[in-house]
């Protein structure tokens, strides 16, 4: 329980300072025998800033609750 609380705190802090993740994927556009055409597509996964605060607060609550036991 203590480890999971620490992980939530770290993830929450990362979410506070990094508002989104960007990555690129390759997709086949045309596949006609030996000829293949691919296109790079940029993707973004975003979350609101307050979500990081909620996750970090949940981690603190778990950490405090595990110390009381």
C-alpha positions in Angstrom: 0.0 0.0 0.0 2.9 2.3 0.9 4.6 1.6 -2.5 1.4 2.3 -4.5 1.0 5.6 -2.6 4.5 6.7 -3.5 3.9 5.7 -7.2 0.7 7.7 -7.3 2.5 10.7 -5.9 5.3 10.5 -8.5 2.8 10.0 -11.3 0.7 12.9 -10.1 3.7 15.2 -10.0 4.7 14.2 -13.5 1.1 14.8 -14.7 1.2 18.3 -13.1 4.4 19.4 -15.0 3.9 17.5 -18.3 0.4 18.3 -19.6 0.4 15.8 -22.5 2.3 13.0 -24.2 3.1 13.1 -27.9 4.1 10.2 -30.0 4.2 9.3 -33.8 2.8 6.2 -35.4 3.3 4.9 -39.0 0.2 3.9 -40.9 0.1 2.1 -44.3 -1.8 4.3 -46.7 -1.3 2.1 -49.9 -0.3 -1.5 -50.0 -0.3 -2.6 -53.6 2.0 -5.6 -53.9 5.7 -4.5 -53.8 4.7 -0.8 -53.5 3.9 0.4 -50.0 3.2 4.0 -49.0 3.2 4.9 -45.3 2.3 8.1 -43.5 3.4 9.3 -40.1 0.6 10.3 -37.8 1.2 12.5 -34.8 -0.9 11.5 -31.7 -1.3 13.4 -28.5 -2.7 12.2 -25.2 -3.7 15.1 -23.0 -5.1 15.5 -19.5 -6.2 18.4 -17.4 -3.7 19.8 -14.9 -6.0 19.2 -12.0 -6.0 15.5 -12.7 -2.3 15.4 -11.6 -3.2 17.1 -8.4 -6.0 14.6 -7.7 -3.7 11.6 -8.4 -0.9 13.1 -6.2 -3.5 13.8 -3.4 -4.7 10.2 -3.6 -1.2 9.0 -3.2 -0.7 11.2 -0.1 -3.9 9.8 1.4 -2.8 6.2 0.7 0.7 7.0 2.2 -0.8 8.5 5.4 -3.4 5.7 5.7 -0.7 3.1 5.5 1.4 4.7 8.2 -1.5 4.7 10.6 -1.8 0.9 10.5 
